[in-house]
């Protein structure tokens, strides 16, 4: 499902089989999560977009081709391919362990073809072994929603009272991680979205309300997954002195002017950019130990446009996942 012009829609496109180059692998995809970042790609909201492009960066599948030089992975191995698809390895950020800020990166489903397809070529260094435990569809959201939430949680610090603004794919995973760590989760949803609030409470949130509401207690930190820049001021009002507000999306509307008094008392606003491979290794090892359960809504690959529209309009809880046809062309929803 290929994006050929900004604004879409995605178009079903038949492409010849592609072969991996040196240090690359080819993955036969079984499932690919649908992320809000895919909407930003679709809407042309990100800079330097390459078109045409196959979106999708929460890829789960099995390796069916190994390029020259690949020694750490094997044919038939189940792997996950995330958003960060390649780094240069030589810029100051890469050399200092901050490859998420690489000067010359490639991003899966944005500047290199992604997972809304039956197969994908990936840099072998950026493919995470997933083992054989767990369902492909259930694992897919961990590759971005889970990973970016994990990185955001680390940046938020060790505070016990944590606010999550926007209770979608990332927040429903992160709430489980935070509860495992002994934190209290306060969930902020679209105003009046009682279903999302009930969903948050079912995952252990101690309070759930609209994003326009004040929580019943001050927060140590807040993570904003929603794209509304006005929520920064709301979150600053909700955190303690010295509290931290983490903006976890790749794109957000402009932050309106706000009084300096909201920042006073050493409150902070910080952002999260991408992920490192170490983030992936750490989180994907921990998730099974925690027993993270993802809420997923599956769609056939050819219905990617419907999945994106449902995501845009908040028509499901948790995450949407595209399920690929088997080699005979039969959609495999329910077969994983």
VENJO-V984269 format. One record per run of one state. SS is the DSSP state (alpha for helix, beta for strand, coil for the rest). FROM is the first residue (numbers start at 0). LEN is the number of residues. Records with the same first field share a line. If there is no record, write none. Layout:
SS=FROM-LEN  FROM-LEN
//
This chain:
coil=0-1  3-7  11-12  34-1  42-10  54-4  66-11  81-2  86-5  95-3  101-4  108-3  112-6  129-6  143-1  156-4  165-3  180-3  189-4  202-4  210-8  224-6  247-12  262-5  271-5  290-5  312-6  323-1  325-5  331-5
beta=1-2  10-1  23-11  52-2  58-8  77-4  83-3  105-3  111-1  118-5  126-3  160-5  183-6  206-4  218-6  238-9  267-4  295-5  318-5  324-1  330-1
alpha=35-7  91-4  98-3  123-3  135-8  144-12  168-12  193-9  230-8  259-3  276-14  300-12
//
